[in-house]
């Protein structure tokens, strides 16, 4: 029987940040800022985490666009490989 326990500490936020779990980082820093709104370092860390999340989302949207040229190249290489195999067969027959 396991329950997920949320730990709202700066250390936990840093651990999540190292792992790239930006939504969790944002959640923790918002919680910490609600308790200690005067902590500018928390506000800065929150802003950084929000920026990182935006960048991650932008990059994930670009990913399919970046795959199209790679697939084209891959298909071209498959055709070239097929032609090469056929030429090797012809060479063996002669």
Buried (B, 14 or more C-beta within 10 A) or exposed (E): EEEEEEEBEBEBBEBBBEEEBBEBBBBBBBBBBEEEEEBEEBBEBBEBBBEBBEEEEEEEEEEEEEEEEEEEEEEEEEEEEEEEEEEEEEEEEE
